[in-house]
Amino acid sequence: MDIQSIFYAMGIVFMSVSFVFMIALIVLLLYIKNRVTQLQKNVQEKIEVAASVGQASGKAVEIAVDKIRGFIKSKNKSKSSNK
C-alpha cells in the first residue's frame, strides 16, 4: 500500500464518520425541537388552566363582595331606621 492509497482510505473513513456524525446531529436537533415544542404546549395548557381558574375565582370574589356590600347596606339601613 503506497501513501496515496493510505490517504485515500483515510479520506473515505473521515468522510464516512463525518456523514454519520452529521446525520446524528440532525436527528438530535429534531428530537430537541420536538421536546421543546411539547414543553411549550404543556406550559401553554397550564397557563390556560390557571387563567380560567383565575377568572372563575375572580367572578366568585366579585359575587361575594357584592353580597357583603348588600349585607352591610342592609345593616346600615336597619341601624338608621332603629334610631
mmCIF file of the N, C-alpha and C atoms, coordinates in Angstrom:
data_MODEL
# 
_entry.id   MODEL 
# 
loop_
_atom_site.group_PDB 
_atom_site.id 
_atom_site.type_symbol 
_atom_site.label_atom_id 
_atom_site.label_alt_id 
_atom_site.label_comp_id 
_atom_site.label_asym_id 
_atom_site.label_entity_id 
_atom_site.label_seq_id 
_atom_site.pdbx_PDB_ins_code 
_atom_site.Cartn_x 
_atom_site.Cartn_y 
_atom_site.Cartn_z 
_atom_site.occupancy 
_atom_site.B_iso_or_equiv 
_atom_site.pdbx_formal_charge 
_atom_site.auth_seq_id 
_atom_site.auth_comp_id 
_atom_site.auth_asym_id 
_atom_site.auth_atom_id 
_atom_site.pdbx_PDB_model_num 
ATOM 1   N N  . MET A 1 1  ? 0.836   -1.167 0.000  1.00 0.00 ? 1  MET A N  1 
ATOM 2   C CA . MET A 1 1  ? 0.000   0.000  0.000  1.00 0.00 ? 1  MET A CA 1 
ATOM 3   C C  . MET A 1 1  ? 0.888   1.240  0.000  1.00 0.00 ? 1  MET A C  1 
ATOM 4   N N  . ASP A 1 2  ? 0.700   2.048  -0.983 1.00 0.00 ? 2  ASP A N  1 
ATOM 5   C CA . ASP A 1 2  ? 1.514   3.265  -1.039 1.00 0.00 ? 2  ASP A CA 1 
ATOM 6   C C  . ASP A 1 2  ? 0.807   4.406  -0.302 1.00 0.00 ? 2  ASP A C  1 
ATOM 7   N N  . ILE A 1 3  ? 1.485   5.519  -0.174 1.00 0.00 ? 3  ILE A N  1 
ATOM 8   C CA . ILE A 1 3  ? 0.988   6.652  0.621  1.00 0.00 ? 3  ILE A CA 1 
ATOM 9   C C  . ILE A 1 3  ? -0.294  7.238  0.044  1.00 0.00 ? 3  ILE A C  1 
ATOM 10  N N  . GLN A 1 4  ? -0.428  7.204  -1.250 1.00 0.00 ? 4  GLN A N  1 
ATOM 11  C CA . GLN A 1 4  ? -1.634  7.736  -1.885 1.00 0.00 ? 4  GLN A CA 1 
ATOM 12  C C  . GLN A 1 4  ? -2.853  6.904  -1.490 1.00 0.00 ? 4  GLN A C  1 
ATOM 13  N N  . SER A 1 5  ? -2.733  5.603  -1.463 1.00 0.00 ? 5  SER A N  1 
ATOM 14  C CA . SER A 1 5  ? -3.834  4.723  -1.076 1.00 0.00 ? 5  SER A CA 1 
ATOM 15  C C  . SER A 1 5  ? -4.195  4.916  0.396  1.00 0.00 ? 5  SER A C  1 
ATOM 16  N N  . ILE A 1 6  ? -3.171  5.142  1.250  1.00 0.00 ? 6  ILE A N  1 
ATOM 17  C CA . ILE A 1 6  ? -3.421  5.369  2.679  1.00 0.00 ? 6  ILE A CA 1 
ATOM 18  C C  . ILE A 1 6  ? -4.231  6.653  2.865  1.00 0.00 ? 6  ILE A C  1 
ATOM 19  N N  . PHE A 1 7  ? -3.821  7.731  2.204  1.00 0.00 ? 7  PHE A N  1 
ATOM 20  C CA . PHE A 1 7  ? -4.564  8.991  2.312  1.00 0.00 ? 7  PHE A CA 1 
ATOM 21  C C  . PHE A 1 7  ? -5.972  8.839  1.734  1.00 0.00 ? 7  PHE A C  1 
ATOM 22  N N  . TYR A 1 8  ? -6.106  8.089  0.676  1.00 0.00 ? 8  TYR A N  1 
ATOM 23  C CA . TYR A 1 8  ? -7.412  7.851  0.080  1.00 0.00 ? 8  TYR A CA 1 
ATOM 24  C C  . TYR A 1 8  ? -8.309  7.112  1.069  1.00 0.00 ? 8  TYR A C  1 
ATOM 25  N N  . ALA A 1 9  ? -7.798  6.070  1.696  1.00 0.00 ? 9  ALA A N  1 
ATOM 26  C CA . ALA A 1 9  ? -8.559  5.300  2.682  1.00 0.00 ? 9  ALA A CA 1 
ATOM 27  C C  . ALA A 1 9  ? -8.911  6.178  3.889  1.00 0.00 ? 9  ALA A C  1 
ATOM 28  N N  . MET A 1 10 ? -7.951  6.999  4.338  1.00 0.00 ? 10 MET A N  1 
ATOM 29  C CA . MET A 1 10 ? -8.225  7.901  5.474  1.00 0.00 ? 10 MET A CA 1 
ATOM 30  C C  . MET A 1 10 ? -9.320  8.900  5.106  1.00 0.00 ? 10 MET A C  1 
ATOM 31  N N  . GLY A 1 11 ? -9.296  9.396  3.893  1.00 0.00 ? 11 GLY A N  1 
ATOM 32  C CA . GLY A 1 11 ? -10.330 10.339 3.442  1.00 0.00 ? 11 GLY A CA 1 
ATOM 33  C C  . GLY A 1 11 ? -11.709 9.692  3.423  1.00 0.00 ? 11 GLY A C  1 
ATOM 34  N N  . ILE A 1 12 ? -11.772 8.450  2.951  1.00 0.00 ? 12 ILE A N  1 
ATOM 35  C CA . ILE A 1 12 ? -13.050 7.735  2.924  1.00 0.00 ? 12 ILE A CA 1 
ATOM 36  C C  . ILE A 1 12 ? -13.564 7.520  4.337  1.00 0.00 ? 12 ILE A C  1 
ATOM 37  N N  . VAL A 1 13 ? -12.694 7.116  5.244  1.00 0.00 ? 13 VAL A N  1 
ATOM 38  C CA . VAL A 1 13 ? -13.093 6.895  6.639  1.00 0.00 ? 13 VAL A CA 1 
ATOM 39  C C  . VAL A 1 13 ? -13.554 8.211  7.262  1.00 0.00 ? 13 VAL A C  1 
ATOM 40  N N  . PHE A 1 14 ? -12.786 9.282  7.047  1.00 0.00 ? 14 PHE A N  1 
ATOM 41  C CA . PHE A 1 14 ? -13.145 10.576 7.620  1.00 0.00 ? 14 PHE A CA 1 
ATOM 42  C C  . PHE A 1 14 ? -14.489 11.058 7.091  1.00 0.00 ? 14 PHE A C  1 
ATOM 43  N N  . MET A 1 15 ? -14.712 10.936 5.787  1.00 0.00 ? 15 MET A N  1 
ATOM 44  C CA . MET A 1 15 ? -15.991 11.369 5.215  1.00 0.00 ? 15 MET A CA 1 
ATOM 45  C C  . MET A 1 15 ? -17.142 10.504 5.726  1.00 0.00 ? 15 MET A C  1 
ATOM 46  N N  . SER A 1 16 ? -16.933 9.214  5.889  1.00 0.00 ? 16 SER A N  1 
ATOM 47  C CA . SER A 1 16 ? -17.978 8.328  6.400  1.00 0.00 ? 16 SER A CA 1 
ATOM 48  C C  . SER A 1 16 ? -18.337 8.688  7.841  1.00 0.00 ? 16 SER A C  1 
ATOM 49  N N  . VAL A 1 17 ? -17.329 8.902  8.670  1.00 0.00 ? 17 VAL A N  1 
ATOM 50  C CA . VAL A 1 17 ? -17.569 9.273  10.066 1.00 0.00 ? 17 VAL A CA 1 
ATOM 51  C C  . VAL A 1 17 ? -18.251 10.641 10.133 1.00 0.00 ? 17 VAL A C  1 
ATOM 52  N N  . SER A 1 18 ? -17.798 11.579 9.312  1.00 0.00 ? 18 SER A N  1 
ATOM 53  C CA . SER A 1 18 ? -18.415 12.912 9.284  1.00 0.00 ? 18 SER A CA 1 
ATOM 54  C C  . SER A 1 18 ? -19.873 12.825 8.851  1.00 0.00 ? 18 SER A C  1 
ATOM 55  N N  . PHE A 1 19 ? -20.166 11.992 7.864  1.00 0.00 ? 19 PHE A N  1 
ATOM 56  C CA . PHE A 1 19 ? -21.530 11.827 7.389  1.00 0.00 ? 19 PHE A CA 1 
ATOM 57  C C  . PHE A 1 19 ? -22.426 11.255 8.496  1.00 0.00 ? 19 PHE A C  1 
ATOM 58  N N  . VAL A 1 20 ? -21.944 10.223 9.173  1.00 0.00 ? 20 VAL A N  1 
ATOM 59  C CA . VAL A 1 20 ? -22.707 9.632  10.281 1.00 0.00 ? 20 VAL A CA 1 
ATOM 60  C C  . VAL A 1 20 ? -22.901 10.656 11.394 1.00 0.00 ? 20 VAL A C  1 
ATOM 61  N N  . PHE A 1 21 ? -21.861 11.429 11.696 1.00 0.00 ? 21 PHE A N  1 
ATOM 62  C CA . PHE A 1 21 ? -21.949 12.459 12.727 1.00 0.00 ? 21 PHE A CA 1 
ATOM 63  C C  . PHE A 1 21 ? -22.986 13.513 12.361 1.00 0.00 ? 21 PHE A C  1 
ATOM 64  N N  . MET A 1 22 ? -23.013 13.940 11.100 1.00 0.00 ? 22 MET A N  1 
ATOM 65  C CA . MET A 1 22 ? -23.980 14.952 10.666 1.00 0.00 ? 22 MET A CA 1 
ATOM 66  C C  . MET A 1 22 ? -25.404 14.411 10.735 1.00 0.00 ? 22 MET A C  1 
ATOM 67  N N  . ILE A 1 23 ? -25.596 13.171 10.332 1.00 0.00 ? 23 ILE A N  1 
ATOM 68  C CA . ILE A 1 23 ? -26.932 12.563 10.423 1.00 0.00 ? 23 ILE A CA 1 
ATOM 69  C C  . ILE A 1 23 ? -27.361 12.493 11.886 1.00 0.00 ? 23 ILE A C  1 
ATOM 70  N N  . ALA A 1 24 ? -26.465 12.077 12.773 1.00 0.00 ? 24 ALA A N  1 
ATOM 71  C CA . ALA A 1 24 ? -26.784 12.006 14.200 1.00 0.00 ? 24 ALA A CA 1 
ATOM 72  C C  . ALA A 1 24 ? -27.101 13.397 14.755 1.00 0.00 ? 24 ALA A C  1 
ATOM 73  N N  . LEU A 1 25 ? -26.373 14.401 14.319 1.00 0.00 ? 25 LEU A N  1 
ATOM 74  C CA . LEU A 1 25 ? -26.619 15.771 14.766 1.00 0.00 ? 25 LEU A CA 1 
ATOM 75  C C  . LEU A 1 25 ? -27.991 16.259 14.306 1.00 0.00 ? 25 LEU A C  1 
ATOM 76  N N  . ILE A 1 26 ? -28.368 15.960 13.087 1.00 0.00 ? 26 ILE A N  1 
ATOM 77  C CA . ILE A 1 26 ? -29.685 16.355 12.572 1.00 0.00 ? 26 ILE A CA 1 
ATOM 78  C C  . ILE A 1 26 ? -30.794 15.663 13.354 1.00 0.00 ? 26 ILE A C  1 
ATOM 79  N N  . VAL A 1 27 ? -30.627 14.366 13.610 1.00 0.00 ? 27 VAL A N  1 
ATOM 80  C CA . VAL A 1 27 ? -31.623 13.625 14.392 1.00 0.00 ? 27 VAL A CA 1 
ATOM 81  C C  . VAL A 1 27 ? -31.730 14.207 15.794 1.00 0.00 ? 27 VAL A C  1 
ATOM 82  N N  . LEU A 1 28 ? -30.615 14.535 16.406 1.00 0.00 ? 28 LEU A N  1 
ATOM 83  C CA . LEU A 1 28 ? -30.616 15.123 17.743 1.00 0.00 ? 28 LEU A CA 1 
ATOM 84  C C  . LEU A 1 28 ? -31.328 16.473 17.746 1.00 0.00 ? 28 LEU A C  1 
ATOM 85  N N  . LEU A 1 29 ? -31.061 17.299 16.743 1.00 0.00 ? 29 LEU A N  1 
ATOM 86  C CA . LEU A 1 29 ? -31.726 18.595 16.659 1.00 0.00 ? 29 LEU A CA 1 
ATOM 87  C C  . LEU A 1 29 ? -33.232 18.449 16.484 1.00 0.00 ? 29 LEU A C  1 
ATOM 88  N N  . LEU A 1 30 ? -33.670 17.498 15.672 1.00 0.00 ? 30 LEU A N  1 
ATOM 89  C CA . LEU A 1 30 ? -35.102 17.261 15.503 1.00 0.00 ? 30 LEU A CA 1 
ATOM 90  C C  . LEU A 1 30 ? -35.733 16.766 16.802 1.00 0.00 ? 30 LEU A C  1 
ATOM 91  N N  . TYR A 1 31 ? -35.036 15.906 17.524 1.00 0.00 ? 31 TYR A N  1 
ATOM 92  C CA . TYR A 1 31 ? -35.525 15.405 18.807 1.00 0.00 ? 31 TYR A CA 1 
ATOM 93  C C  . TYR A 1 31 ? -35.666 16.555 19.808 1.00 0.00 ? 31 TYR A C  1 
ATOM 94  N N  . ILE A 1 32 ? -34.652 17.400 19.880 1.00 0.00 ? 32 ILE A N  1 
ATOM 95  C CA . ILE A 1 32 ? -34.697 18.537 20.805 1.00 0.00 ? 32 ILE A CA 1 
ATOM 96  C C  . ILE A 1 32 ? -35.828 19.491 20.417 1.00 0.00 ? 32 ILE A C  1 
ATOM 97  N N  . LYS A 1 33 ? -36.009 19.728 19.136 1.00 0.00 ? 33 LYS A N  1 
ATOM 98  C CA . LYS A 1 33 ? -37.084 20.608 18.676 1.00 0.00 ? 33 LYS A CA 1 
ATOM 99  C C  . LYS A 1 33 ? -38.445 20.054 19.075 1.00 0.00 ? 33 LYS A C  1 
ATOM 100 N N  . ASN A 1 34 ? -38.647 18.761 18.905 1.00 0.00 ? 34 ASN A N  1 
ATOM 101 C CA . ASN A 1 34 ? -39.918 18.150 19.288 1.00 0.00 ? 34 ASN A CA 1 
ATOM 102 C C  . ASN A 1 34 ? -40.145 18.237 20.794 1.00 0.00 ? 34 ASN A C  1 
ATOM 103 N N  . ARG A 1 35 ? -39.103 18.034 21.574 1.00 0.00 ? 35 ARG A N  1 
ATOM 104 C CA . ARG A 1 35 ? -39.240 18.125 23.038 1.00 0.00 ? 35 ARG A CA 1 
ATOM 105 C C  . ARG A 1 35 ? -39.582 19.545 23.472 1.00 0.00 ? 35 ARG A C  1 
ATOM 106 N N  . VAL A 1 36 ? -38.946 20.543 22.854 1.00 0.00 ? 36 VAL A N  1 
ATOM 107 C CA . VAL A 1 36 ? -39.226 21.938 23.195 1.00 0.00 ? 36 VAL A CA 1 
ATOM 108 C C  . VAL A 1 36 ? -40.653 22.298 22.795 1.00 0.00 ? 36 VAL A C  1 
ATOM 109 N N  . THR A 1 37 ? -41.091 21.838 21.637 1.00 0.00 ? 37 THR A N  1 
ATOM 110 C CA . THR A 1 37 ? -42.465 22.087 21.196 1.00 0.00 ? 37 THR A CA 1 
ATOM 111 C C  . THR A 1 37 ? -43.463 21.452 22.163 1.00 0.00 ? 37 THR A C  1 
ATOM 112 N N  . GLN A 1 38 ? -43.170 20.233 22.599 1.00 0.00 ? 38 GLN A N  1 
ATOM 113 C CA . GLN A 1 38 ? -44.044 19.548 23.553 1.00 0.00 ? 38 GLN A CA 1 
ATOM 114 C C  . GLN A 1 38 ? -44.075 20.293 24.888 1.00 0.00 ? 38 GLN A C  1 
ATOM 115 N N  . LEU A 1 39 ? -42.929 20.754 25.343 1.00 0.00 ? 39 LEU A N  1 
ATOM 116 C CA . LEU A 1 39 ? -42.849 21.514 26.586 1.00 0.00 ? 39 LEU A CA 1 
ATOM 117 C C  . LEU A 1 39 ? -43.628 22.817 26.463 1.00 0.00 ? 39 LEU A C  1 
ATOM 118 N N  . GLN A 1 40 ? -43.519 23.489 25.327 1.00 0.00 ? 40 GLN A N  1 
ATOM 119 C CA . GLN A 1 40 ? -44.247 24.737 25.103 1.00 0.00 ? 40 GLN A CA 1 
ATOM 120 C C  . GLN A 1 40 ? -45.756 24.495 25.162 1.00 0.00 ? 40 GLN A C  1 
ATOM 121 N N  . LYS A 1 41 ? -46.225 23.417 24.549 1.00 0.00 ? 41 LYS A N  1 
ATOM 122 C CA . LYS A 1 41 ? -47.656 23.104 24.581 1.00 0.00 ? 41 LYS A CA 1 
ATOM 123 C C  . LYS A 1 41 ? -48.109 22.833 26.015 1.00 0.00 ? 41 LYS A C  1 
ATOM 124 N N  . ASN A 1 42 ? -47.309 22.086 26.782 1.00 0.00 ? 42 ASN A N  1 
ATOM 125 C CA . ASN A 1 42 ? -47.670 21.792 28.168 1.00 0.00 ? 42 ASN A CA 1 
ATOM 126 C C  . ASN A 1 42 ? -47.750 23.063 29.005 1.00 0.00 ? 42 ASN A C  1 
ATOM 127 N N  . VAL A 1 43 ? -46.809 23.961 28.816 1.00 0.00 ? 43 VAL A N  1 
ATOM 128 C CA . VAL A 1 43 ? -46.801 25.219 29.569 1.00 0.00 ? 43 VAL A CA 1 
ATOM 129 C C  . VAL A 1 43 ? -48.004 26.067 29.183 1.00 0.00 ? 43 VAL A C  1 
ATOM 130 N N  . GLN A 1 44 ? -48.322 26.142 27.902 1.00 0.00 ? 44 GLN A N  1 
ATOM 131 C CA . GLN A 1 44 ? -49.477 26.912 27.461 1.00 0.00 ? 44 GLN A CA 1 
ATOM 132 C C  . GLN A 1 44 ? -50.775 26.352 28.031 1.00 0.00 ? 44 GLN A C  1 
ATOM 133 N N  . GLU A 1 45 ? -50.890 25.016 28.085 1.00 0.00 ? 45 GLU A N  1 
ATOM 134 C CA . GLU A 1 45 ? -52.083 24.404 28.663 1.00 0.00 ? 45 GLU A CA 1 
ATOM 135 C C  . GLU A 1 45 ? -52.202 24.750 30.144 1.00 0.00 ? 45 GLU A C  1 
ATOM 136 N N  . LYS A 1 46 ? -51.090 24.702 30.865 1.00 0.00 ? 46 LYS A N  1 
ATOM 137 C CA . LYS A 1 46 ? -51.128 25.032 32.290 1.00 0.00 ? 46 LYS A CA 1 
ATOM 138 C C  . LYS A 1 46 ? -51.459 26.499 32.509 1.00 0.00 ? 46 LYS A C  1 
ATOM 139 N N  . ILE A 1 47 ? -50.959 27.368 31.641 1.00 0.00 ? 47 ILE A N  1 
ATOM 140 C CA . ILE A 1 47 ? -51.273 28.793 31.753 1.00 0.00 ? 47 ILE A CA 1 
ATOM 141 C C  . ILE A 1 47 ? -52.762 29.016 31.489 1.00 0.00 ? 47 ILE A C  1 
ATOM 142 N N  . GLU A 1 48 ? -53.307 28.331 30.494 1.00 0.00 ? 48 GLU A N  1 
ATOM 143 C CA . GLU A 1 48 ? -54.729 28.474 30.190 1.00 0.00 ? 48 GLU A CA 1 
ATOM 144 C C  . GLU A 1 48 ? -55.586 27.983 31.352 1.00 0.00 ? 48 GLU A C  1 
ATOM 145 N N  . VAL A 1 49 ? -55.181 26.876 31.974 1.00 0.00 ? 49 VAL A N  1 
ATOM 146 C CA . VAL A 1 49 ? -55.920 26.363 33.131 1.00 0.00 ? 49 VAL A CA 1 
ATOM 147 C C  . VAL A 1 49 ? -55.844 27.358 34.282 1.00 0.00 ? 49 VAL A C  1 
ATOM 148 N N  . ALA A 1 50 ? -54.672 27.888 34.532 1.00 0.00 ? 50 ALA A N  1 
ATOM 149 C CA . ALA A 1 50 ? -54.517 28.866 35.614 1.00 0.00 ? 50 ALA A CA 1 
ATOM 150 C C  . ALA A 1 50 ? -55.323 30.120 35.333 1.00 0.00 ? 50 ALA A C  1 
ATOM 151 N N  . ALA A 1 51 ? -55.364 30.543 34.097 1.00 0.00 ? 51 ALA A N  1 
ATOM 152 C CA . ALA A 1 51 ? -56.133 31.735 33.736 1.00 0.00 ? 51 ALA A CA 1 
ATOM 153 C C  . ALA A 1 51 ? -57.622 31.487 33.921 1.00 0.00 ? 51 ALA A C  1 
ATOM 154 N N  . SER A 1 52 ? -58.090 30.311 33.533 1.00 0.00 ? 52 SER A N  1 
ATOM 155 C CA . SER A 1 52 ? -59.516 30.013 33.701 1.00 0.00 ? 52 SER A CA 1 
ATOM 156 C C  . SER A 1 52 ? -59.876 29.902 35.176 1.00 0.00 ? 52 SER A C  1 
ATOM 157 N N  . VAL A 1 53 ? -58.981 29.342 35.982 1.00 0.00 ? 53 VAL A N  1 
ATOM 158 C CA . VAL A 1 53 ? -59.227 29.276 37.418 1.00 0.00 ? 53 VAL A CA 1 
ATOM 159 C C  . VAL A 1 53 ? -59.237 30.685 37.996 1.00 0.00 ? 53 VAL A C  1 
ATOM 160 N N  . GLY A 1 54 ? -58.336 31.519 37.525 1.00 0.00 ? 54 GLY A N  1 
ATOM 161 C CA . GLY A 1 54 ? -58.290 32.905 37.990 1.00 0.00 ? 54 GLY A CA 1 
ATOM 162 C C  . GLY A 1 54 ? -59.555 33.656 37.630 1.00 0.00 ? 54 GLY A C  1 
ATOM 163 N N  . GLN A 1 55 ? -60.063 33.439 36.447 1.00 0.00 ? 55 GLN A N  1 
ATOM 164 C CA . GLN A 1 55 ? -61.297 34.107 36.030 1.00 0.00 ? 55 GLN A CA 1 
ATOM 165 C C  . GLN A 1 55 ? -62.475 33.617 36.862 1.00 0.00 ? 55 GLN A C  1 
ATOM 166 N N  . ALA A 1 56 ? -62.535 32.313 37.090 1.00 0.00 ? 56 ALA A N  1 
ATOM 167 C CA . ALA A 1 56 ? -63.638 31.762 37.875 1.00 0.00 ? 56 ALA A CA 1 
ATOM 168 C C  . ALA A 1 56 ? -63.575 32.260 39.313 1.00 0.00 ? 56 ALA A C  1 
ATOM 169 N N  . SER A 1 57 ? -62.379 32.279 39.885 1.00 0.00 ? 57 SER A N  1 
ATOM 170 C CA . SER A 1 57 ? -62.265 32.751 41.266 1.00 0.00 ? 57 SER A CA 1 
ATOM 171 C C  . SER A 1 57 ? -62.513 34.248 41.336 1.00 0.00 ? 57 SER A C  1 
ATOM 172 N N  . GLY A 1 58 ? -62.149 34.980 40.284 1.00 0.00 ? 58 GLY A N  1 
ATOM 173 C CA . GLY A 1 58 ? -62.435 36.419 40.238 1.00 0.00 ? 58 GLY A CA 1 
ATOM 174 C C  . GLY A 1 58 ? -63.934 36.684 40.246 1.00 0.00 ? 58 GLY A C  1 
ATOM 175 N N  . LYS A 1 59 ? -64.682 35.879 39.496 1.00 0.00 ? 59 LYS A N  1 
ATOM 176 C CA . LYS A 1 59 ? -66.133 36.025 39.474 1.00 0.00 ? 59 LYS A CA 1 
ATOM 177 C C  . LYS A 1 59 ? -66.724 35.678 40.839 1.00 0.00 ? 59 LYS A C  1 
ATOM 178 N N  . ALA A 1 60 ? -66.180 34.630 41.464 1.00 0.00 ? 60 ALA A N  1 
ATOM 179 C CA . ALA A 1 60 ? -66.674 34.243 42.786 1.00 0.00 ? 60 ALA A CA 1 
ATOM 180 C C  . ALA A 1 60 ? -66.398 35.338 43.807 1.00 0.00 ? 60 ALA A C  1 
ATOM 181 N N  . VAL A 1 61 ? -65.230 35.932 43.743 1.00 0.00 ? 61 VAL A N  1 
ATOM 182 C CA . VAL A 1 61 ? -64.890 37.028 44.658 1.00 0.00 ? 61 VAL A CA 1 
ATOM 183 C C  . VAL A 1 61 ? -65.802 38.217 44.410 1.00 0.00 ? 61 VAL A C  1 
ATOM 184 N N  . GLU A 1 62 ? -66.075 38.514 43.149 1.00 0.00 ? 62 GLU A N  1 
ATOM 185 C CA . GLU A 1 62 ? -66.961 39.631 42.817 1.00 0.00 ? 62 GLU A CA 1 
ATOM 186 C C  . GLU A 1 62 ? -68.362 39.401 43.379 1.00 0.00 ? 62 GLU A C  1 
ATOM 187 N N  . ILE A 1 63 ? -68.871 38.195 43.253 1.00 0.00 ? 63 ILE A N  1 
ATOM 188 C CA . ILE A 1 63 ? -70.190 37.869 43.795 1.00 0.00 ? 63 ILE A CA 1 
ATOM 189 C C  . ILE A 1 63 ? -70.186 38.000 45.314 1.00 0.00 ? 63 ILE A C  1 
ATOM 190 N N  . ALA A 1 64 ? -69.118 37.492 45.945 1.00 0.00 ? 64 ALA A N  1 
ATOM 191 C CA . ALA A 1 64 ? -69.026 37.576 47.403 1.00 0.00 ? 64 ALA A CA 1 
ATOM 192 C C  . ALA A 1 64 ? -68.958 39.023 47.865 1.00 0.00 ? 64 ALA A C  1 
ATOM 193 N N  . VAL A 1 65 ? -68.188 39.848 47.167 1.00 0.00 ? 65 VAL A N  1 
ATOM 194 C CA . VAL A 1 65 ? -68.076 41.268 47.532 1.00 0.00 ? 65 VAL A CA 1 
ATOM 195 C C  . VAL A 1 65 ? -69.432 41.947 47.381 1.00 0.00 ? 65 VAL A C  1 
ATOM 196 N N  . ASP A 1 66 ? -70.154 41.650 46.316 1.00 0.00 ? 66 ASP A N  1 
ATOM 197 C CA . ASP A 1 66 ? -71.483 42.240 46.129 1.00 0.00 ? 66 ASP A CA 1 
ATOM 198 C C  . ASP A 1 66 ? -72.437 41.836 47.261 1.00 0.00 ? 66 ASP A C  1 
ATOM 199 N N  . LYS A 1 67 ? -72.378 40.575 47.662 1.00 0.00 ? 67 LYS A N  1 
ATOM 200 C CA . LYS A 1 67 ? -73.243 40.114 48.757 1.00 0.00 ? 67 LYS A CA 1 
ATOM 201 C C  . LYS A 1 67 ? -72.868 40.788 50.072 1.00 0.00 ? 67 LYS A C  1 
ATOM 202 N N  . ILE A 1 68 ? -71.583 40.940 50.328 1.00 0.00 ? 68 ILE A N  1 
ATOM 203 C CA . ILE A 1 68 ? -71.140 41.599 51.561 1.00 0.00 ? 68 ILE A CA 1 
ATOM 204 C C  . ILE A 1 68 ? -71.562 43.060 51.552 1.00 0.00 ? 68 ILE A C  1 
ATOM 205 N N  . ARG A 1 69 ? -71.426 43.732 50.409 1.00 0.00 ? 69 ARG A N  1 
ATOM 206 C CA . ARG A 1 69 ? -71.864 45.128 50.310 1.00 0.00 ? 69 ARG A CA 1 
ATOM 207 C C  . ARG A 1 69 ? -73.367 45.239 50.573 1.00 0.00 ? 69 ARG A C  1 
ATOM 208 N N  . GLY A 1 70 ? -74.118 44.326 49.998 1.00 0.00 ? 70 GLY A N  1 
ATOM 209 C CA . GLY A 1 70 ? -75.563 44.327 50.224 1.00 0.00 ? 70 GLY A CA 1 
ATOM 210 C C  . GLY A 1 70 ? -75.890 44.092 51.685 1.00 0.00 ? 70 GLY A C  1 
ATOM 211 N N  . PHE A 1 71 ? -75.167 43.180 52.308 1.00 0.00 ? 71 PHE A N  1 
ATOM 212 C CA . PHE A 1 71 ? -75.379 42.892 53.720 1.00 0.00 ? 71 PHE A CA 1 
ATOM 213 C C  . PHE A 1 71 ? -75.053 44.117 54.569 1.00 0.00 ? 71 PHE A C  1 
ATOM 214 N N  . ILE A 1 72 ? -73.948 44.770 54.266 1.00 0.00 ? 72 ILE A N  1 
ATOM 215 C CA . ILE A 1 72 ? -73.544 45.969 55.024 1.00 0.00 ? 72 ILE A CA 1 
ATOM 216 C C  . ILE A 1 72 ? -74.564 47.083 54.814 1.00 0.00 ? 72 ILE A C  1 
ATOM 217 N N  . LYS A 1 73 ? -75.036 47.268 53.599 1.00 0.00 ? 73 LYS A N  1 
ATOM 218 C CA . LYS A 1 73 ? -76.030 48.309 53.332 1.00 0.00 ? 73 LYS A CA 1 
ATOM 219 C C  . LYS A 1 73 ? -77.319 48.023 54.080 1.00 0.00 ? 73 LYS A C  1 
ATOM 220 N N  . SER A 1 74 ? -77.731 46.768 54.096 1.00 0.00 ? 74 SER A N  1 
ATOM 221 C CA . SER A 1 74 ? -78.965 46.424 54.811 1.00 0.00 ? 74 SER A CA 1 
ATOM 222 C C  . SER A 1 74 ? -78.783 46.617 56.314 1.00 0.00 ? 74 SER A C  1 
ATOM 223 N N  . LYS A 1 75 ? -77.593 46.333 56.838 1.00 0.00 ? 75 LYS A N  1 
ATOM 224 C CA . LYS A 1 75 ? -77.321 46.561 58.269 1.00 0.00 ? 75 LYS A CA 1 
ATOM 225 C C  . LYS A 1 75 ? -77.349 48.045 58.580 1.00 0.00 ? 75 LYS A C  1 
ATOM 226 N N  . ASN A 1 76 ? -76.755 48.869 57.702 1.00 0.00 ? 76 ASN A N  1 
ATOM 227 C CA . ASN A 1 76 ? -76.739 50.315 57.911 1.00 0.00 ? 76 ASN A CA 1 
ATOM 228 C C  . ASN A 1 76 ? -78.159 50.894 57.850 1.00 0.00 ? 76 ASN A C  1 
ATOM 229 N N  . LYS A 1 77 ? -78.981 50.388 56.938 1.00 0.00 ? 77 LYS A N  1 
ATOM 230 C CA . LYS A 1 77 ? -80.353 50.857 56.829 1.00 0.00 ? 77 LYS A CA 1 
ATOM 231 C C  . LYS A 1 77 ? -81.150 50.494 58.073 1.00 0.00 ? 77 LYS A C  1 
ATOM 232 N N  . SER A 1 78 ? -80.941 49.273 58.574 1.00 0.00 ? 78 SER A N  1 
ATOM 233 C CA . SER A 1 78 ? -81.680 48.862 59.759 1.00 0.00 ? 78 SER A CA 1 
ATOM 234 C C  . SER A 1 78 ? -81.226 49.627 60.996 1.00 0.00 ? 78 SER A C  1 
ATOM 235 N N  . LYS A 1 79 ? -79.956 49.983 61.088 1.00 0.00 ? 79 LYS A N  1 
ATOM 236 C CA . LYS A 1 79 ? -79.461 50.793 62.211 1.00 0.00 ? 79 LYS A CA 1 
ATOM 237 C C  . LYS A 1 79 ? -80.019 52.206 62.157 1.00 0.00 ? 79 LYS A C  1 
ATOM 238 N N  . SER A 1 80 ? -80.056 52.779 60.964 1.00 0.00 ? 80 SER A N  1 
ATOM 239 C CA . SER A 1 80 ? -80.555 54.146 60.827 1.00 0.00 ? 80 SER A CA 1 
ATOM 240 C C  . SER A 1 80 ? -82.070 54.197 61.049 1.00 0.00 ? 80 SER A C  1 
ATOM 241 N N  . SER A 1 81 ? -82.787 53.148 60.710 1.00 0.00 ? 81 SER A N  1 
ATOM 242 C CA . SER A 1 81 ? -84.225 53.160 60.941 1.00 0.00 ? 81 SER A CA 1 
ATOM 243 C C  . SER A 1 81 ? -84.561 52.896 62.407 1.00 0.00 ? 81 SER A C  1 
ATOM 244 N N  . ASN A 1 82 ? -83.654 52.239 63.156 1.00 0.00 ? 82 ASN A N  1 
ATOM 245 C CA . ASN A 1 82 ? -83.859 51.967 64.583 1.00 0.00 ? 82 ASN A CA 1 
ATOM 246 C C  . ASN A 1 82 ? -83.617 53.214 65.416 1.00 0.00 ? 82 ASN A C  1 
ATOM 247 N N  . LYS A 1 83 ? -82.858 54.150 64.944 1.00 0.00 ? 83 LYS A N  1 
ATOM 248 C CA . LYS A 1 83 ? -82.543 55.348 65.733 1.00 0.00 ? 83 LYS A CA 1 
ATOM 249 C C  . LYS A 1 83 ? -83.645 56.288 65.717 1.00 0.00 ? 83 LYS A C  1 
# 
